[in-house]
Amino acid sequence: MVREQIEARGIDNPDVLRAMRTVRRHLFVSAQYREEAYGDHPLPIGLSQTISQPYIVALMTQLADPDPGDVVLEVGTGSGYQAAVLAEIVRSVYTIEILAPLGERARALLQELGYSNVETRIGDGYQGWKEHAPFDAILVTAAAEQIPQPLVEQLKPGGTLVIPVGEQDRVQTLMLVTKDADGTTISRSLIPVRFVPLVRQP
């Protein structure tokens, strides 16, 4: 998977490649999908949600440019796979899931796998996790119609936000937002993507 789907497509951060080789993706999907777990495509994880294809997980992780001392926020825990990949690289991962059954299942699995540097929360990720801000990087694993201002505010100067932006059921754009030392943000459009929509509390 790493050699053919990830390295071959330009992912070259050694920490990201190591993490992708270490985390066993088949543990994050149900038994019926385990034979497909290392294929180059997303898979359903229940409640109309998916685990992203391995390349997209690796790409978003590389774009976040994680360092070992970083504190990272993930919005959209889902299966817990992206959080596990991040946890192999950075000091702390805070991850939020609005759908309680998914969040609770991911929490149990991450604890079972020994990821003591991951803290999970059930809630509206659009609002971020202010108590643990600012973050060195923020990854959003569901598509928002616009970049959430609370996440921009919780990004550390010099930090990076990686987020798919666009309407539901349409091709979206993976965006890279960087914050300068003076708080100015720069947004760049990268590639077209398809993500499930970012669910918010009513």
N, CA and C atoms as a LAMMPS dump frame, in Angstrom:
ITEM: TIMESTEP
0
ITEM: NUMBER OF ATOMS
606
ITEM: BOX BOUNDS ff ff ff
-5.0000000000000000e+02 5.0000000000000000e+02
-5.0000000000000000e+02 5.0000000000000000e+02
-5.0000000000000000e+02 5.0000000000000000e+02
ITEM: ATOMS id mol type element x y z
1 1 1 N 0.829 -1.202 0
2 1 2 C 0 0 0
3 1 3 C 0.869 1.259 0
4 2 1 N 1.836 1.309 0.915
5 2 2 C 2.653 2.514 1.029
6 2 3 C 3.492 2.72 -0.228
7 3 1 N 4.096 1.673 -0.71
8 3 2 C 4.976 1.797 -1.877
9 3 3 C 4.195 2.182 -3.13
10 4 1 N 3.079 1.504 -3.39
11 4 2 C 2.373 1.674 -4.659
12 4 3 C 1.376 2.829 -4.66
13 5 1 N 0.743 3.107 -3.519
14 5 2 C -0.306 4.121 -3.49
15 5 3 C 0.17 5.465 -2.958
16 6 1 N 1.21 5.441 -2.142
17 6 2 C 1.582 6.641 -1.398
18 6 3 C 2.933 7.182 -1.84
19 7 1 N 3.982 6.404 -1.718
20 7 2 C 5.292 6.865 -2.185
21 7 3 C 5.273 7.163 -3.677
22 8 1 N 4.611 6.308 -4.436
23 8 2 C 4.589 6.477 -5.89
24 8 3 C 3.86 7.753 -6.321
25 9 1 N 3.072 8.34 -5.422
26 9 2 C 2.31 9.545 -5.743
27 9 3 C 2.876 10.786 -5.059
28 10 1 N 4.124 10.69 -4.607
29 10 2 C 4.822 11.887 -4.174
30 10 3 C 4.901 12.136 -2.685
31 11 1 N 4.349 11.261 -1.855
32 11 2 C 4.482 11.438 -0.41
33 11 3 C 5.892 11.01 -0.02
34 12 1 N 6.659 11.94 0.56
35 12 2 C 8.061 11.634 0.838
36 12 3 C 8.511 11.995 2.25
37 13 1 N 7.603 12.48 3.092
38 13 2 C 7.961 12.764 4.476
39 13 3 C 8.23 11.442 5.192
40 14 1 N 9.449 11.222 5.695
41 14 2 C 9.775 9.918 6.282
42 14 3 C 8.925 9.567 7.493
43 15 1 N 8.539 10.577 8.292
44 15 2 C 7.69 10.302 9.452
45 15 3 C 6.298 9.86 9.018
46 16 1 N 5.783 10.478 7.968
47 16 2 C 4.465 10.097 7.457
48 16 3 C 4.511 8.679 6.888
49 17 1 N 5.529 8.376 6.117
50 17 2 C 5.649 7.037 5.541
51 17 3 C 5.78 5.981 6.639
52 18 1 N 6.556 6.288 7.664
53 18 2 C 6.709 5.34 8.776
54 18 3 C 5.371 5.116 9.47
55 19 1 N 4.634 6.208 9.716
56 19 2 C 3.344 6.075 10.383
57 19 3 C 2.367 5.262 9.548
58 20 1 N 2.358 5.5 8.237
59 20 2 C 1.451 4.758 7.359
60 20 3 C 1.8 3.277 7.319
61 21 1 N 3.076 2.969 7.478
62 21 2 C 3.475 1.555 7.52
63 21 3 C 3.146 0.91 8.87
64 22 1 N 3.117 1.729 9.912
65 22 2 C 2.938 1.203 11.266
66 22 3 C 1.481 0.935 11.612
67 23 1 N 0.592 1.866 11.261
68 23 2 C -0.816 1.747 11.667
69 23 3 C -1.51 0.711 10.783
70 24 1 N -2.135 -0.248 11.416
71 24 2 C -2.787 -1.352 10.689
72 24 3 C -4.223 -0.949 10.325
73 25 1 N -4.388 -0.568 9.077
74 25 2 C -5.667 0.014 8.648
75 25 3 C -6.829 -0.965 8.786
76 26 1 N -6.564 -2.243 8.654
77 26 2 C -7.668 -3.211 8.7
78 26 3 C -8.35 -3.247 10.069
79 27 1 N -7.665 -2.782 11.107
80 27 2 C -8.274 -2.772 12.431
81 27 3 C -9.327 -1.679 12.58
82 28 1 N -9.339 -0.741 11.648
83 28 2 C -10.235 0.411 11.752
84 28 3 C -11.481 0.274 10.881
85 29 1 N -11.664 -0.878 10.258
86 29 2 C -12.875 -1.136 9.479
87 29 3 C -13.527 -2.406 10.005
88 30 1 N -14.797 -2.598 9.678
89 30 2 C -15.505 -3.79 10.138
90 30 3 C -14.995 -5.024 9.4
91 31 1 N -15.288 -6.191 9.952
92 31 2 C -14.761 -7.451 9.425
93 31 3 C -15.11 -7.652 7.952
94 32 1 N -16.278 -7.183 7.531
95 32 2 C -16.694 -7.411 6.149
96 32 3 C -15.845 -6.651 5.131
97 33 1 N -15.118 -5.635 5.585
98 33 2 C -14.301 -4.839 4.67
99 33 3 C -12.799 -5.058 4.848
100 34 1 N -12.415 -5.966 5.715
101 34 2 C -10.991 -6.079 6.033
102 34 3 C -10.141 -6.522 4.852
103 35 1 N -10.703 -7.315 3.965
104 35 2 C -9.929 -7.723 2.786
105 35 3 C -9.678 -6.537 1.849
106 36 1 N -10.488 -5.494 1.954
107 36 2 C -10.329 -4.306 1.112
108 36 3 C -9.576 -3.179 1.827
109 37 1 N -9.147 -3.416 3.055
110 37 2 C -8.658 -2.336 3.909
111 37 3 C -7.446 -1.611 3.337
112 38 1 N -6.646 -2.287 2.523
113 38 2 C -5.436 -1.652 1.997
114 38 3 C -5.583 -1.246 0.53
115 39 1 N -6.825 -1.226 0.049
116 39 2 C -7.09 -0.763 -1.305
117 39 3 C -7.065 0.753 -1.383
118 40 1 N -6.97 1.266 -2.603
119 40 2 C -6.823 2.7 -2.836
120 40 3 C -8.184 3.38 -2.943
121 41 1 N -8.988 3.26 -1.901
122 41 2 C -10.331 3.845 -1.921
123 41 3 C -10.867 3.946 -0.495
124 42 1 N -11.85 4.833 -0.284
125 42 2 C -12.491 4.91 1.035
126 42 3 C -13.38 3.699 1.275
127 43 1 N -13.739 3.492 2.532
128 43 2 C -14.623 2.387 2.894
129 43 3 C -15.652 2.885 3.904
130 44 1 N -16.869 2.313 3.889
131 44 2 C -17.881 2.735 4.863
132 44 3 C -17.533 2.266 6.273
133 45 1 N -17.862 3.124 7.254
134 45 2 C -17.638 2.755 8.654
135 45 3 C -18.931 2.868 9.461
136 46 1 N -20.053 3.066 8.773
137 46 2 C -21.338 3.183 9.45
138 46 3 C -21.804 4.623 9.561
139 47 1 N -23.116 4.79 9.747
140 47 2 C -23.742 6.104 9.912
141 47 3 C -23.428 7.047 8.753
142 48 1 N -23.337 6.481 7.548
143 48 2 C -23.075 7.235 6.319
144 48 3 C -21.713 7.918 6.311
145 49 1 N -20.782 7.415 7.106
146 49 2 C -19.43 7.964 7.162
147 49 3 C -18.444 6.983 6.538
148 50 1 N -17.236 7.473 6.236
149 50 2 C -16.226 6.624 5.593
150 50 3 C -14.858 6.825 6.24
151 51 1 N -13.999 5.853 6.028
152 51 2 C -12.575 5.985 6.299
153 51 3 C -11.938 6.387 4.966
154 52 1 N -11.155 7.454 4.974
155 52 2 C -10.586 7.98 3.733
156 52 3 C -9.593 7.003 3.111
157 53 1 N -9.394 7.13 1.806
158 53 2 C -8.406 6.292 1.141
159 53 3 C -7.02 6.585 1.712
160 54 1 N -6.141 5.591 1.728
161 54 2 C -4.83 5.765 2.35
162 54 3 C -4.045 6.95 1.802
163 55 1 N -4.089 7.178 0.498
164 55 2 C -3.325 8.284 -0.072
165 55 3 C -3.767 9.629 0.492
166 56 1 N -5.078 9.821 0.633
167 56 2 C -5.581 11.094 1.144
168 56 3 C -5.162 11.284 2.603
169 57 1 N -5.198 10.214 3.392
170 57 2 C -4.733 10.303 4.785
171 57 3 C -3.27 10.716 4.814
172 58 1 N -2.451 10.078 3.981
173 58 2 C -1.025 10.402 3.937
174 58 3 C -0.796 11.823 3.437
175 59 1 N -1.548 12.233 2.409
176 59 2 C -1.392 13.573 1.86
177 59 3 C -1.744 14.639 2.893
178 60 1 N -2.874 14.483 3.561
179 60 2 C -3.28 15.475 4.549
180 60 3 C -2.294 15.534 5.706
181 61 1 N -1.766 14.388 6.083
182 61 2 C -0.77 14.356 7.159
183 61 3 C 0.494 15.073 6.727
184 62 1 N 0.952 14.83 5.505
185 62 2 C 2.159 15.504 5.022
186 62 3 C 1.935 17.014 4.9
187 63 1 N 0.766 17.426 4.428
188 63 2 C 0.473 18.849 4.309
189 63 3 C 0.484 19.546 5.668
190 64 1 N 0.082 18.814 6.704
191 64 2 C 0.101 19.384 8.056
192 64 3 C 1.522 19.599 8.564
193 65 1 N 2.492 18.963 7.929
194 65 2 C 3.91 19.124 8.242
195 65 3 C 4.183 18.889 9.728
196 66 1 N 3.787 17.724 10.253
197 66 2 C 3.868 17.505 11.696
198 66 3 C 5.299 17.287 12.195
199 67 1 N 5.564 17.806 13.385
200 67 2 C 6.83 17.584 14.083
201 67 3 C 6.55 16.817 15.369
202 68 1 N 7.556 16.137 15.906
203 68 2 C 7.335 15.302 17.095
204 68 3 C 6.776 16.047 18.306
205 69 1 N 7.066 17.334 18.449
206 69 2 C 6.566 18.075 19.604
207 69 3 C 5.222 18.734 19.406
208 70 1 N 4.593 18.523 18.259
209 70 2 C 3.366 19.242 17.918
210 70 3 C 2.143 18.759 18.689
211 71 1 N 1.195 19.679 18.819
212 71 2 C -0.145 19.381 19.327
213 71 3 C -1.105 19.62 18.173
214 72 1 N -1.871 18.59 17.815
215 72 2 C -2.698 18.618 16.608
216 72 3 C -4.16 18.384 16.96
217 73 1 N -5.04 19.119 16.299
218 73 2 C -6.479 18.904 16.413
219 73 3 C -6.979 18.215 15.149
220 74 1 N -7.781 17.182 15.334
221 74 2 C -8.483 16.554 14.211
222 74 3 C -9.978 16.756 14.405
223 75 1 N -10.65 17.21 13.377
224 75 2 C -12.103 17.351 13.395
225 75 3 C -12.679 16.238 12.53
226 76 1 N -13.422 15.335 13.175
227 76 2 C -13.995 14.191 12.471
228 76 3 C -13.212 12.919 12.745
229 77 1 N -13.333 12.388 13.953
230 77 2 C -12.566 11.199 14.347
231 77 3 C -12.874 10.009 13.446
232 78 1 N -14.173 9.82 13.151
233 78 2 C -14.564 8.69 12.311
234 78 3 C -14.111 7.366 12.901
235 79 1 N -13.325 6.633 12.144
236 79 2 C -12.84 5.329 12.585
237 79 3 C -11.697 5.438 13.586
238 80 1 N -11.032 6.594 13.614
239 80 2 C -9.847 6.761 14.457
240 80 3 C -8.545 6.565 13.714
241 81 1 N -8.619 6.215 12.431
242 81 2 C -7.406 5.897 11.661
243 81 3 C -6.492 7.106 11.486
244 82 1 N -7.046 8.238 11.075
245 82 2 C -6.215 9.43 10.899
246 82 3 C -5.588 9.857 12.223
247 83 1 N -6.342 9.764 13.313
248 83 2 C -5.797 10.111 14.621
249 83 3 C -4.628 9.21 14.984
250 84 1 N -4.733 7.923 14.667
251 84 2 C -3.649 6.983 14.962
252 84 3 C -2.398 7.314 14.147
253 85 1 N -2.59 7.656 12.878
254 85 2 C -1.449 8.025 12.036
255 85 3 C -0.76 9.262 12.611
256 86 1 N -1.534 10.271 12.987
257 86 2 C -0.964 11.467 13.584
258 86 3 C -0.247 11.148 14.889
259 87 1 N -0.861 10.284 15.69
260 87 2 C -0.302 9.956 17.006
261 87 3 C 1.052 9.263 16.919
262 88 1 N 1.329 8.634 15.781
263 88 2 C 2.638 8.012 15.589
264 88 3 C 3.734 9.052 15.389
265 89 1 N 3.337 10.301 15.113
266 89 2 C 4.309 11.338 14.758
267 89 3 C 4.411 12.427 15.815
268 90 1 N 3.265 12.902 16.318
269 90 2 C 3.251 14.119 17.14
270 90 3 C 3.106 13.803 18.624
271 91 1 N 3.245 14.855 19.437
272 91 2 C 3.17 14.688 20.9
273 91 3 C 1.75 14.396 21.367
274 92 1 N 0.776 15.18 20.863
275 92 2 C -0.599 15.026 21.33
276 92 3 C -1.574 15.233 20.186
277 93 1 N -2.627 14.432 20.183
278 93 2 C -3.712 14.572 19.208
279 93 3 C -5.017 14.73 19.977
280 94 1 N -5.753 15.782 19.652
281 94 2 C -7.098 15.979 20.179
282 94 3 C -8.056 15.799 19.012
283 95 1 N -9.011 14.893 19.166
284 95 2 C -9.872 14.556 18.036
285 95 3 C -11.335 14.585 18.459
286 96 1 N -12.17 15.197 17.624
287 96 2 C -13.577 15.437 17.939
288 96 3 C -14.464 14.722 16.927
289 97 1 N -15.491 14.044 17.429
290 97 2 C -16.465 13.367 16.569
291 97 3 C -17.863 13.721 17.053
292 98 1 N -18.71 14.17 16.149
293 98 2 C -20.064 14.575 16.53
294 98 3 C -21.01 13.385 16.664
295 99 1 N -20.717 12.291 15.975
296 99 2 C -21.573 11.099 16.014
297 99 3 C -21.081 10.184 17.129
298 100 1 N -21.828 10.145 18.228
299 100 2 C -21.366 9.459 19.433
300 100 3 C -20.988 7.993 19.22
301 101 1 N -21.779 7.192 18.483
302 101 2 C -21.378 5.79 18.319
303 101 3 C -20.002 5.629 17.662
304 102 1 N -19.699 6.478 16.677
305 102 2 C -18.383 6.418 16.033
306 102 3 C -17.296 6.883 16.983
307 103 1 N -17.542 7.991 17.665
308 103 2 C -16.543 8.522 18.578
309 103 3 C -16.219 7.568 19.704
310 104 1 N -17.233 6.921 20.247
311 104 2 C -17.01 5.985 21.351
312 104 3 C -16.274 4.732 20.867
313 105 1 N -16.626 4.269 19.678
314 105 2 C -15.925 3.094 19.125
315 105 3 C -14.468 3.423 18.84
316 106 1 N -14.217 4.594 18.266
317 106 2 C -12.837 4.997 17.984
318 106 3 C -12.038 5.155 19.273
319 107 1 N -12.653 5.761 20.276
320 107 2 C -11.965 5.945 21.56
321 107 3 C -11.532 4.597 22.138
322 108 1 N -12.45 3.629 22.136
323 108 2 C -12.128 2.313 22.686
324 108 3 C -10.997 1.647 21.899
325 109 1 N -11.034 1.761 20.571
326 109 2 C -10.01 1.125 19.749
327 109 3 C -8.654 1.796 19.955
328 110 1 N -8.626 3.111 19.975
329 110 2 C -7.364 3.825 20.166
330 110 3 C -6.754 3.502 21.528
331 111 1 N -7.598 3.384 22.548
332 111 2 C -7.098 2.998 23.866
333 111 3 C -6.563 1.57 23.845
334 112 1 N -7.299 0.68 23.181
335 112 2 C -6.877 -0.716 23.082
336 112 3 C -5.525 -0.842 22.379
337 113 1 N -5.288 0.023 21.385
338 113 2 C -4.038 -0.02 20.63
339 113 3 C -2.901 0.733 21.325
340 114 1 N -3.198 1.334 22.47
341 114 2 C -2.15 1.953 23.264
342 114 3 C -1.809 3.382 22.921
343 115 1 N -2.714 4.094 22.248
344 115 2 C -2.441 5.486 21.88
345 115 3 C -2.801 6.409 23.046
346 116 1 N -1.9 6.489 24.004
347 116 2 C -2.138 7.303 25.192
348 116 3 C -2.019 8.794 24.915
349 117 1 N -1.487 9.154 23.753
350 117 2 C -1.351 10.572 23.407
351 117 3 C -2.508 11.086 22.55
352 118 1 N -3.604 10.34 22.51
353 118 2 C -4.811 10.779 21.795
354 118 3 C -5.935 10.996 22.798
355 119 1 N -6.553 12.172 22.747
356 119 2 C -7.721 12.457 23.576
357 119 3 C -8.912 12.681 22.659
358 120 1 N -10.001 11.979 22.936
359 120 2 C -11.184 12.054 22.091
360 120 3 C -12.294 12.828 22.793
361 121 1 N -13.199 13.335 21.965
362 121 2 C -14.32 14.101 22.499
363 121 3 C -15.504 13.953 21.555
364 122 1 N -16.702 13.848 22.133
365 122 2 C -17.931 13.863 21.348
366 122 3 C -18.434 15.3 21.331
367 123 1 N -18.59 15.877 20.149
368 123 2 C -19.047 17.256 20.082
369 123 3 C -18.981 17.807 18.677
370 124 1 N -19.25 19.103 18.566
371 124 2 C -19.289 19.802 17.285
372 124 3 C -17.886 20.306 16.955
373 125 1 N -17.215 19.636 16.04
374 125 2 C -15.845 19.994 15.703
375 125 3 C -15.708 21.327 15.001
376 126 1 N -16.805 21.845 14.455
377 126 2 C -16.768 23.147 13.796
378 126 3 C -16.271 24.218 14.768
379 127 1 N -16.558 24.006 16.041
380 127 2 C -16.17 24.97 17.074
381 127 3 C -14.766 24.723 17.603
382 128 1 N -14.141 23.657 17.15
383 128 2 C -12.797 23.346 17.613
384 128 3 C -12.782 22.856 19.049
385 129 1 N -11.622 23.005 19.704
386 129 2 C -11.45 22.542 21.089
387 129 3 C -10.632 23.615 21.798
388 130 1 N -11.32 24.671 22.182
389 130 2 C -10.663 25.902 22.636
390 130 3 C -9.747 25.681 23.831
391 131 1 N -10.134 24.736 24.709
392 131 2 C -9.362 24.518 25.935
393 131 3 C -7.927 24.085 25.66
394 132 1 N -7.687 23.463 24.52
395 132 2 C -6.351 22.956 24.206
396 132 3 C -5.662 23.742 23.099
397 133 1 N -6.287 24.819 22.648
398 133 2 C -5.692 25.673 21.62
399 133 3 C -4.595 26.536 22.256
400 134 1 N -3.674 27.065 21.453
401 134 2 C -3.618 26.945 19.985
402 134 3 C -2.953 25.652 19.538
403 135 1 N -3.258 25.254 18.306
404 135 2 C -2.753 24.007 17.747
405 135 3 C -1.706 24.279 16.683
406 136 1 N -0.714 23.404 16.626
407 136 2 C 0.309 23.513 15.582
408 136 3 C -0.272 23.171 14.215
409 137 1 N -1.24 22.265 14.204
410 137 2 C -1.911 21.882 12.953
411 137 3 C -3.322 21.445 13.272
412 138 1 N -4.215 21.646 12.313
413 138 2 C -5.598 21.192 12.414
414 138 3 C -5.945 20.472 11.117
415 139 1 N -6.475 19.25 11.237
416 139 2 C -6.94 18.493 10.079
417 139 3 C -8.431 18.273 10.203
418 140 1 N -9.152 18.558 9.147
419 140 2 C -10.599 18.355 9.117
420 140 3 C -10.877 17.267 8.092
421 141 1 N -11.547 16.198 8.532
422 141 2 C -11.717 15.036 7.664
423 141 3 C -13.142 14.913 7.13
424 142 1 N -13.828 16.047 7.045
425 142 2 C -15.147 16.12 6.411
426 142 3 C -15.246 17.5 5.773
427 143 1 N -16.083 17.604 4.752
428 143 2 C -16.126 18.84 3.959
429 143 3 C -17.034 19.889 4.582
430 144 1 N -16.464 21.071 4.813
431 144 2 C -17.24 22.22 5.272
432 144 3 C -17.578 23.094 4.066
433 145 1 N -18.706 23.788 4.134
434 145 2 C -19.067 24.677 3.032
435 145 3 C -18.189 25.92 3.02
436 146 1 N -17.607 26.236 4.153
437 146 2 C -16.652 27.342 4.249
438 146 3 C -15.662 27.016 5.365
439 147 1 N -14.546 27.693 5.382
440 147 2 C -13.541 27.437 6.41
441 147 3 C -14.05 27.96 7.75
442 148 1 N -14.161 27.094 8.762
443 148 2 C -14.703 27.539 10.058
444 148 3 C -13.78 28.548 10.742
445 149 1 N -14.318 29.701 11.062
446 149 2 C -13.52 30.745 11.711
447 149 3 C -12.974 30.305 13.068
448 150 1 N -13.739 29.542 13.879
449 150 2 C -13.169 29.102 15.156
450 150 3 C -11.886 28.283 14.99
451 151 1 N -11.793 27.515 13.92
452 151 2 C -10.587 26.723 13.697
453 151 3 C -9.421 27.623 13.318
454 152 1 N -9.685 28.613 12.498
455 152 2 C -8.631 29.57 12.135
456 152 3 C -8.107 30.269 13.383
457 153 1 N -9.024 30.648 14.267
458 153 2 C -8.632 31.351 15.492
459 153 3 C -7.822 30.46 16.424
460 154 1 N -8.064 29.155 16.385
461 154 2 C -7.364 28.23 17.28
462 154 3 C -6.062 27.692 16.696
463 155 1 N -5.705 28.159 15.517
464 155 2 C -4.462 27.758 14.875
465 155 3 C -3.322 28.64 15.375
466 156 1 N -2.231 28.022 15.771
467 156 2 C -1.067 28.755 16.262
468 156 3 C -0.415 29.532 15.116
469 157 1 N 0.115 30.726 15.38
470 157 2 C 0.915 31.392 14.348
471 157 3 C 2.028 30.476 13.85
472 158 1 N 2.14 30.353 12.53
473 158 2 C 3.057 29.388 11.942
474 158 3 C 2.42 28.034 11.707
475 159 1 N 1.153 27.887 12.123
476 159 2 C 0.466 26.602 12.001
477 159 3 C -0.219 26.405 10.666
478 160 1 N -0.776 25.209 10.492
479 160 2 C -1.365 24.797 9.22
480 160 3 C -2.723 24.146 9.444
481 161 1 N -3.696 24.545 8.652
482 161 2 C -5.03 23.937 8.652
483 161 3 C -5.244 23.265 7.308
484 162 1 N -5.613 21.99 7.33
485 162 2 C -5.889 21.233 6.11
486 162 3 C -7.363 20.843 6.145
487 163 1 N -8.121 21.261 5.128
488 163 2 C -9.574 21.072 5.175
489 163 3 C -10.169 20.974 3.772
490 164 1 N -11.072 20.009 3.545
491 164 2 C -11.836 20.004 2.291
492 164 3 C -12.989 20.996 2.386
493 165 1 N -13.177 21.778 1.349
494 165 2 C -14.209 22.819 1.359
495 165 3 C -15.088 22.659 0.124
496 166 1 N -16.391 22.691 0.331
497 166 2 C -17.312 22.593 -0.793
498 166 3 C -18.646 22.038 -0.368
499 167 1 N -19.59 22.034 -1.289
500 167 2 C -20.945 21.6 -0.985
501 167 3 C -21.059 20.074 -1.001
502 168 1 N -22.048 19.598 -0.262
503 168 2 C -22.326 18.168 -0.223
504 168 3 C -22.71 17.663 -1.61
505 169 1 N -22.27 16.425 -1.922
506 169 2 C -22.598 15.747 -3.186
507 169 3 C -21.993 16.426 -4.403
508 170 1 N -20.989 17.277 -4.187
509 170 2 C -20.251 17.873 -5.291
510 170 3 C -18.764 17.694 -5.05
511 171 1 N -17.993 17.863 -6.091
512 171 2 C -16.549 17.813 -5.916
513 171 3 C -16.131 19.002 -5.061
514 172 1 N -15.308 18.728 -4.061
515 172 2 C -14.833 19.774 -3.17
516 172 3 C -13.355 20.056 -3.457
517 173 1 N -12.799 21.003 -2.743
518 173 2 C -11.4 21.37 -2.917
519 173 3 C -10.664 21.201 -1.61
520 174 1 N -9.538 20.51 -1.643
521 174 2 C -8.701 20.413 -0.452
522 174 3 C -7.934 21.724 -0.315
523 175 1 N -8.1 22.364 0.829
524 175 2 C -7.512 23.678 1.08
525 175 3 C -6.395 23.572 2.115
526 176 1 N -5.377 24.375 1.924
527 176 2 C -4.28 24.493 2.882
528 176 3 C -4.258 25.939 3.366
529 177 1 N -4.484 26.115 4.658
530 177 2 C -4.504 27.444 5.264
531 177 3 C -3.31 27.556 6.201
532 178 1 N -2.481 28.572 6.002
533 178 2 C -1.345 28.801 6.884
534 178 3 C -1.52 30.148 7.57
535 179 1 N -1.063 30.209 8.807
536 179 2 C -1.166 31.449 9.578
537 179 3 C 0.231 31.999 9.818
538 180 1 N 0.438 33.246 9.433
539 180 2 C 1.728 33.898 9.643
540 180 3 C 1.891 34.3 11.108
541 181 1 N 3.108 34.734 11.434
542 181 2 C 3.404 35.132 12.814
543 181 3 C 2.53 36.288 13.28
544 182 1 N 2.089 37.13 12.355
545 182 2 C 1.256 38.276 12.737
546 182 3 C -0.235 37.957 12.725
547 183 1 N -0.567 36.684 12.488
548 183 2 C -1.962 36.269 12.486
549 183 3 C -2.637 36.3 11.135
550 184 1 N -1.95 36.793 10.111
551 184 2 C -2.5 36.803 8.755
552 184 3 C -2.579 35.379 8.22
553 185 1 N -3.675 35.05 7.539
554 185 2 C -3.82 33.714 6.971
555 185 3 C -3.746 33.76 5.453
556 186 1 N -3.192 32.697 4.898
557 186 2 C -3.106 32.517 3.452
558 186 3 C -3.742 31.178 3.12
559 187 1 N -4.695 31.184 2.19
560 187 2 C -5.399 29.961 1.789
561 187 3 C -5.003 29.57 0.381
562 188 1 N -4.719 28.286 0.197
563 188 2 C -4.376 27.764 -1.123
564 188 3 C -5.274 26.594 -1.47
565 189 1 N -5.762 26.577 -2.712
566 189 2 C -6.527 25.434 -3.214
567 189 3 C -5.555 24.421 -3.792
568 190 1 N -5.746 23.143 -3.418
569 190 2 C -4.794 22.119 -3.831
570 190 3 C -5.367 21.178 -4.885
571 191 1 N -6.197 20.248 -4.486
572 191 2 C -6.703 19.246 -5.424
573 191 3 C -8.201 19.039 -5.208
574 192 1 N -8.911 18.546 -6.234
575 192 2 C -10.313 18.177 -6.029
576 192 3 C -10.418 16.902 -5.199
577 193 1 N -11.397 16.861 -4.299
578 193 2 C -11.594 15.705 -3.422
579 193 3 C -13.088 15.467 -3.241
580 194 1 N -13.424 14.308 -2.651
581 194 2 C -14.81 14.019 -2.275
582 194 3 C -14.813 13.521 -0.838
583 195 1 N -15.424 14.289 0.041
584 195 2 C -15.541 13.92 1.449
585 195 3 C -17.004 13.942 1.855
586 196 1 N -17.317 13.208 2.913
587 196 2 C -18.652 13.334 3.516
588 196 3 C -18.751 14.735 4.117
589 197 1 N -19.972 15.259 4.256
590 197 2 C -20.118 16.624 4.782
591 197 3 C -19.777 16.712 6.268
592 198 1 N -19.298 17.874 6.67
593 198 2 C -19.039 18.147 8.08
594 198 3 C -20.386 18.317 8.798
595 199 1 N -20.686 17.404 9.695
596 199 2 C -21.953 17.441 10.429
597 199 3 C -21.821 18.439 11.578
598 200 1 N -22.851 19.284 11.737
599 200 2 C -22.851 20.263 12.818
600 200 3 C -24.07 20.069 13.714
601 201 1 N -23.942 20.522 14.955
602 201 2 C -25.088 20.486 15.844
603 201 3 C -26.094 21.53 15.401
604 202 1 N -27.4 21.207 15.483
605 202 2 C -28.429 22.161 15.054
606 202 3 C -28.457 23.397 15.97
